[in-house]
Amino acid sequence: MTAEEKRNPEKGERAMIEGIFEGSPDAVGVAVIRLDCGCRKMAAVNLDGEPASKIIMYRDQAESICEQCKKDNGDFMRVVEQFIKWNEPE
């Protein structure tokens, strides 16, 4: 898998990203952080690079985030990938 393919949102992520854009009219992008446990952290970003929404944590195909994330709130030491999905047009 190429670096570009890795940075494209997965199916579950795309749905969450669209929901974040809909709920955050000032958003120009959504920051996506993938953790080593499979959980994700996402938040909208405005034109100034500041948060434009609350941080949302979720895990695909699960009712809630994992036990480790419940303990450490998705510690940055467990980040395996991060990127911003820009609103169209970029």
C-alpha positions as CSV (number, residue, x, y, z in Angstrom):
1,M,0.0,0.0,0.0
2,T,1.4,3.4,-1.0
3,A,1.6,6.4,1.3
4,E,-1.1,8.1,-0.7
5,E,-3.5,5.1,-0.4
6,K,-2.9,5.0,3.4
7,R,-3.9,8.7,3.7
8,N,-7.2,8.3,1.9
9,P,-10.0,7.8,4.4
10,E,-11.5,4.4,4.7
11,K,-15.2,3.8,4.2
12,G,-16.2,4.3,7.9
13,E,-13.9,7.3,8.2
14,R,-15.5,8.9,5.1
15,A,-18.9,8.8,6.7
16,M,-17.6,10.3,9.9
17,I,-15.8,13.0,8.0
18,E,-18.9,14.0,6.1
19,G,-20.8,14.2,9.3
20,I,-18.2,16.4,10.9
21,F,-18.2,18.7,7.8
22,E,-22.0,18.9,8.0
23,G,-21.9,19.9,11.7
24,S,-19.0,22.3,11.4
25,P,-19.8,25.1,8.9
26,D,-16.4,26.8,9.5
27,A,-14.4,23.6,8.7
28,V,-12.0,23.5,5.8
29,G,-10.7,20.1,6.7
30,V,-10.9,17.2,9.2
31,A,-7.9,16.0,11.1
32,V,-7.8,12.2,11.3
33,I,-5.6,10.3,13.8
34,R,-5.4,6.6,13.6
35,L,-4.3,4.7,16.7
36,D,-2.4,1.4,17.0
37,C,-5.5,-0.2,18.6
38,G,-7.8,0.6,15.6
39,C,-9.6,3.5,17.2
40,R,-9.8,6.9,15.5
41,K,-9.8,10.5,16.7
42,M,-11.2,13.2,14.4
43,A,-11.9,16.9,14.6
44,A,-12.7,19.7,12.2
45,V,-10.1,22.4,11.5
46,N,-10.9,25.9,10.4
47,L,-9.0,28.2,8.0
48,D,-6.7,29.4,10.8
49,G,-5.8,25.8,11.7
50,E,-7.8,25.9,14.9
51,P,-10.3,23.3,16.0
52,A,-13.8,23.9,14.5
53,S,-15.5,20.9,16.4
54,K,-15.1,18.7,19.4
55,I,-12.8,15.7,19.1
56,I,-14.7,12.6,18.2
57,M,-13.3,9.2,19.0
58,Y,-14.7,6.0,17.4
59,R,-13.9,2.5,16.3
60,D,-15.2,1.0,13.1
61,Q,-17.8,-1.8,13.7
62,A,-17.8,-1.3,17.4
63,E,-20.2,0.1,19.9
64,S,-17.5,2.0,21.7
65,I,-13.8,2.8,21.8
66,C,-11.4,0.2,23.2
67,E,-10.5,-0.2,26.9
68,Q,-7.0,1.3,26.3
69,C,-8.5,4.5,24.8
70,K,-10.9,4.7,27.7
71,K,-7.9,4.7,30.0
72,D,-5.6,7.1,28.2
73,N,-7.9,9.0,25.8
74,G,-6.0,7.8,22.7
75,D,-2.5,8.9,23.9
76,F,-0.3,10.4,21.2
77,M,2.4,7.8,21.8
78,R,0.0,5.2,20.1
79,V,-0.6,7.2,16.9
80,V,0.3,5.2,13.8
81,E,-0.9,7.7,11.2
82,Q,-2.4,11.2,10.9
83,F,-3.6,13.3,8.0
84,I,-6.1,16.0,7.1
85,K,-9.0,15.4,4.7
86,W,-9.6,18.7,3.0
87,N,-13.1,19.9,2.1
88,E,-13.6,20.0,-1.7
89,P,-12.3,22.0,-3.5
90,E,-9.0,21.8,-1.7
